[in-house]
Amino acid sequence: MAGNGIPTLGRVKVCDLLPTEGIPSDSYKLAVTTLSQSLAQYSAAIIQFPPPDGALLRSGLDSARLYFHQRDSYPQPTTNDMIHQHTTTNTNDPREWCKTSGYYSDPHSWQESYEYRPGLTFTEAAASAAAATSMEFPPSGLPDIFGLLGKASRLVLDAIGFYLNLRSSPFTEILDNVPLRSNEVSSSVLSVCCYARPSFHGGHLTTEDEQLLLYSDHDHQLDKSLISFVKSDKPGLHIRDMHGQWVLVDVDLGPQEAVVYPGLALYQATAGYVSPAVYRTDLNSMQGSIEGRFSLAFKLMPKSMTSMSCSEMRAAGHGVEAQFQVPVLVDDFMQRPHSNDELFNRQTLQSFSVPQSQDGSMKQMKKRKKSDSRLKPLPPSKRLRLEAQRVLKERVQEIADKKGIKLRFCNPKDCESNHNTINSPCAHIKMEIGWPQGVPFVHPHDLPNKAKIGFLETYEPGWSETHDMELSLSEAAQGNQHVT
């Protein structure tokens, strides 16, 4: 289904994603590779939890079922609803993205949710103490489930950072404190969701309702999260894979498994290298159901009072396009609309080769890349750019790491006039890593095509012989046009 990649969604044990001091273990490298390939091909993966954590997730779904069944039918308001109006009124105001809490409903799509946000939502203890005022009890176990999925989300985020060769915990600055400090409100949220509950409108689904509810939202949806986790009691979550096909990702979930997928915020923070999942919820299986479909959805969000930049990506040697060069305030990012069109035809996580230390044989990698190029022919200029990106990561970065050198490339304009002088700021680094003479010390992504070929030949002697000669000659000709 995914060509030479993995045939189905990758399954990764959460315990294998726990980092340790020193050299990464084989189990960690295998888990990171499986996770990253699955996200690249399917925009999703399956995370396996230990039995006690699996029991907690199942009890959360059972509690969700009880919570929604005890609620009245829409739209009859109750005294409790009036008392909790400040926490249960649904709003589509994007300015309220980090303030949602309590019960929400969308009668047109038959969807309900209870959102738990630490620092804002009533805890079970608070609800119990207020029972004398007829306040309703929230679903049970939410603080524990929030902690479980929050920790797992951060492990997944760090694993993606490891795969992209970023420093440890590269996204810490845009995440909430752990634990939250006094008077802080969590930006991340845990949603307990119910779809197509027959008693929501005081009766059972009609044939007309079933047709309307084939999909909960006819528009394709994207989360604005960094990482999202979903655990459901019935299948129905479809995510679009790298070929544009819809994949039912929760069809065979085990009792200790949950689906994870990336969101728009991670797309922004990684300069577009990790594409967000496009998904929809299929409610066709709800026909004849007397309960509905229940799920737990956790979204790891960036904190509101910060900005997202791609400095970590640049520091790791990745090319950053113009649209990601300027830091973006999180609040502005969450409030503005995002078009699906801007996400297509971009270089993503799937474009990267697994480093040799994680995959083994370099020959197998070259064979795989040649096979991929036959299946999906790319324009010569793009193929050359991707090859330069690969060699930078596999060769140059390895040399720099061994010598303890932090690669910081020059600005193309500043480097044009002094890259050949001995006293240039980058002369020492160029000498240490064996940078080719006559080639400006800028990111290979920004080099003219002729200089890219010189760069590739320096670090992979005989590169032109192992690739199409037509490509080399074509690119050299284009490079000469750029130089003259």
N, C-alpha and C positions, 0 to 999 in steps of 0.2 A: 504493500500500500504506500509505503514511503520510500520506494526505490531501494537503495542500498542501506537505508537506516534501519531502525528497529521496527518490527512488524506491527506491534501494538503499543499502547500507552506504556511508558516505563513505570515500573513499580519499585519504590525505594523505601527502605526502612528508615524511620526517623532517627533511630539510634546510630545508623551509619553516617548520618550527616553531622554528628557531633565532632567538632574539630578538636585536635589535641596538639600539644606543644611538639615542636620539632618537625621532622619529615612526615608528610601526610601518609597515612596507611593505605594499603591497597584497597581496603573496603571503602575508605572515604573517596579515593579517586574513582573507583568504579561507580559509587553512588552519584557523585557529581556528574560523571560522564553520562550515565543513564538519565538522570534528571534533565540535564541540558539538552541532550538529543531529543528527549520526549517533548520538552517545551518548544524546541525548534521545529519539530515535525507536526506536532498535534496542538501546540499552544496549551498543553495541560500535561499533568502527570498524576500518578496515584501515590499517596504517602501512606505507609503502613505504620500503625501505632502499636505499642505493647498492649497485651490483653487488658490490664487495668484501665488504660486510657480509652481503649475501645469500649469498655463497659460504661465509662463516663459519657461518651458520645451517644451511645444507645439510650442511656437513661435520659439524656437531654432531649432526644427525639420523643421518647415516651411522655416526658413532661410537657413538651410542646403540644402533643396531641390532646392531653387533658386540658391544657390552658385554653386552646382555641375552642374546644368543644363546649366549655362552660360559658363561653361568651354568647351574648344575645345576637339575634339576627340583625343585619343591617336593614334599614337605617334608624331603628328605634333607639333613641338615646336613653341612657340610664343615668341615675344619680351619680354613679361612679365615673361615667364618662365626663359629666359636667365638672366633677371635683378635679379630675386629672386633665382638664382641657389644656393646660400649659405643657403637658408632656405627651398628649395623645392626639393632638391636632395634626393632621397630615399637611405638609407644605412642600411645594416644589421650588421654593425660593433657594437658589444656589448659594446664597449668602449664609444659609443655615446648615451647610453641609457637615459641620463639626459640632452641631448642637442638637441633632436628632436623638430622641430618647423616648421609650415607652411604646404604646400601641399605635399602629398606623394601619390604614385600610384603603384599598382602591376598589370600590364596588364595581366599577366598569370592567375590570379584569379579574375580579374575584380573588384578589390577593390581600393577604393580611400579614403583618409582621409585628414582632415585639423587639425593639432595639435596646440592647444593653450597652451603655457607655459608662465606664468607670469614672467616678467623679461627678456624674450627673444623674444617673439612673438610681432609683430606689433599690437598695439591696434587700435580700430576703429578710435580714434582721430588722431593717427599718420598716419593711412592710408588715412584719409580724407585730412590731411594737405599735403600729398604727392601725391594727385590725379593728380596734374599737371604733374607728371613724369610717368603717366599711370600705377601706381601701382594698383593692384586689391584690392577690398575690401574683408576682411574676412567675414565669417558668423557673423551675428549680435548677440549681447547679450552674447558673450562668457565670459567676466569677471564676469557678474552676475551669469551665470550658473555655472561657476567654483567655485564661492564663495558658492553658494547654496549646490552643491554636496560635496564640500570639508567639509563644516560644518556637513552635514549629515553623511559623512564617519567617521568623528571623533567621533560623537555620537555613531555610531554603534561599533566602536573600543572600546570606553569606556564601552559600555554595555557588550561586550564580556569579558572585563577585570573584570567587576563586577561579571559576572557569574562564572569566574574562581577564584573569591575571591582575585584578585589582588588589590593593592592600587589604589587610584584615579588617572586617567590619566597616566597609567603605561607606555605608549609608547611615551610620550611627548619628551623625549630626542632624539628619532630617527626621529622626524617629523620636517618639516620646521617651521620657525618662523611664527607667525600670529600677525600682517601682516609681510610680508617679509621686511628685513632690506635693507638699501641702497646697490645697486649693487648685491643683491642676486638673484639667478635664482631658480625658483620653481623646485623641484624634481617631484612633482605631475603634471599630465597632463590631459587636457580635449581634447578628440578626437571627431571630427565630421566626421562620417563615411558614406560611400555610397557603396552599394554592387550591382553589376550586372546592372549598368546604361546602357541601350541599346545604347545610343549615345556615350559611352566611346570609342567604336571602330568604330564609324561612322555609325552604323546600328543597327538592331534589333538582338536579340539572335536567333541563329540557333538551330536546334534540337541537333546537336552535342555539342554546347556550353551549352545547358540546361543540358545535361547528365554530362558534366564536372563540372558544377556548382551545382550539387546536394548538395554538402557540400563545403564550401569555403576553407576548409583545411582538407585533409583526415587524417592528424595526429591530434590527440587530443591536444587541446591547454590548457595551464595554464598561467595565468597572474603572473608576478613576483611582484605584488602589495601587499600591506597590505589589502586594501579593494577596490573593484571595483563596480561602479554603471553603469547600462546600461538602457537607455530609447530609445525604438525603435518605429517606426511608423507601422511596420508589424511584426508578430511573426516569429520566426526563430532561437532563441537561445535555444539550448539543453544543459542541464547540467546533468552529471551522478550522480545518487543518491547513497545512502549507499549500495544498493543491486546491483549496477552496471548497473541499467536500465537508459536509456536516458529519461529525462523529458523536455518537451517543457515548459519553465518557463515563457515566455512572451506571452502566447497564449490569456490570458484574462486580460491583463493589462488595468486598467482604465486610464482616461486622467491625473490623478494626481498621478499615481503610477510608480515606477521604480524598477528594479531588482537589488539586492545587493548580492555579493558573495565574499568569502575570497580568497586571493592569496598566492603565495609561501612565500612571505616575512613574513606574519603572521604565517604561518606554522613553519618557522624558529624561529621567536621571541617567540612563545609559546611552543617550544621544541616538536613540532609535535602533540600537543593536538588539534589544529584546522587544519583540512585538507583543502587543497586548492581545489577550484572547477575545475573540468575537463570539458571542454565545446567544442562545435562545433557550427557553424552557418549553418543552413539549408536554402539553396536558392531555394529549389524545388518550393516554392510558388511564385517565381519570373517569372515562365513561363507565357508568354503573357503579362507581366507587361511593361508599357510604361514609368515607372519612375525608378524602382529599389527599394532598401530597405535602409532607412536612420536611423541612430541611433546616440545618444550622449553617449559617454563612458568616464567616469571619473575614473582615477586610483590614489588612495592615495598611494604615494610611500615614502619609507624612504629616508632621505636626504643622499647624496652621501658621505659626509665627516664625517662618523660616523661608528659605528659597532653595530651589533645585538648580544646581549647575552641573556641568559635565567635567569638572576639574579632575576628578578621579580617573575618568576615561582618558583624558589627555595625558595625565601623568603616567598612565600605563602604556602609552604609545598608540592609542587608537585615534583614528581620524575623526574629527568632530565637524559636522557640516554647519553651515552658517546659521541655520534656524535654531541650533542648539548652543550657539556660542554665548548668548546673553543669558545670565541667570534669570529664572522665572520665580516670582513669588508664589508660594503654594496657594494662598487664598485666591490670587488671580487665576491660577491654573484650574482650580476647582470650579470657579464660577463661569469660565468661558466655555462655549460649546466646542466640540471637537468633531471634525468630519472624518468619516471612515476613509475617504479618498486619500487623505494625507498620510495614511498608514501603509498604503500599498506600494509595491515595487521598491522597497527599501532593503538595504543590506541588514540582515538580522542575525540572531544568534546562530542560525543554521549555516551561515556563511563561513564560520570559523572551523578550522580543523582542530581536532583534539591534539594537544601537545604530545610530543613523542613519549614523554615520561608517563603519560596517562594511557596511551594507546598501544605502544610497543613498536612495531616495525614501521619504519619510514617508507619502505617499499609498498606496504599495504595502503598507506595513506595516499601515496602518489597514484597507485592503481585506482583507488576509490575516487580521487579527484578527476582522473581522466575519464572514468566511467560516467561521473556526474556531468562532465562537460559535454559528453556525447549525447546524454539524455536531454540536457538543457543547454543548447549552444548560447554562449554569451557574446556580446560585442567584444572585439579584440581589446579595446581600451579598458573595459571593465574587467576582463580576464587578467590583464596586466596589473591592474590596481589590486585585485584580490590576491594575486601571487606576491606582490610587494608586501601586502598586509600579513600574509602567512609567513613569509621569510622574516619579517620584522619580529613577529611573535616567537617563532621557533628557533631562530638563529641569533639575531642581534640581542634580543632581550636575555637570552641565556648567557651570552658573553658578558653583558653588562651586570647581570646578577652575580656571576662568579667573581667579577672584579669589584663588586660593591659599588657600582656606578648607577646613579639615578639619571635615567634618560630624560632630558628636557631639550626638545628641539628648538632651533632658532626660528624666528619669524622669517618667512621667505624674502621679504623686501630687505630686511636688515642683513641677511646672509649673502645677498647677491654680490656685494662689494668687497667683502672681507673673508669669504670662505677659503680662499687660497693663501691667506697670510698666516705666518707663523704665530703672530701675536693675537690672532682672533680668539674671542672668548671660548669657542668650542674646540680649539685646536687640540687641547690635551685629551678631551673625550674622544675625538675622532681618531687620534693615534691609538688610544687604549683599546678601542673596540674594532679597529681595523677598517674604519669608514673609507670607502673608495675615494681616491684622489680626484679632484675636479668636480665632485658632486656636492652641492650645497648640503649643509647639515640641517635639513628640514625633514618633517615627517614624510616617509615615502609616498604617502597618499598625495602630497603636494608637489612631488617632483615631476618635471617634464617627462614624457614617455621615454625619450632616449636615455635620460638619467636613470629612470626606473630599471631599464635593462642592465645598465652598468652596475647598479646596486644589486640586482639579482645575481649577476655573474660573479660578483665579488664574494658573496656569501654562499652561493651554491654554484661552484664552478661547473661549467657544462650545462647550465640551465637551458640555454637556447637549443641544445641538442636533444634534450628530453621533452621539448615542447615543439609545437608547430613552427617550422622555420618561416612560414608565411606570416605568422603572427609577429615574429621578431622583426622581419623586414618591414611589415606594415607599420608597426609601432615606431620603429627607428625613423621611417620616413616622416611620420607625423611629428615625432620629437624634433627633427631638424626644422620643420616648419615653425615649431614653437620657439626654437632658439634663435632663428634668424630674424 
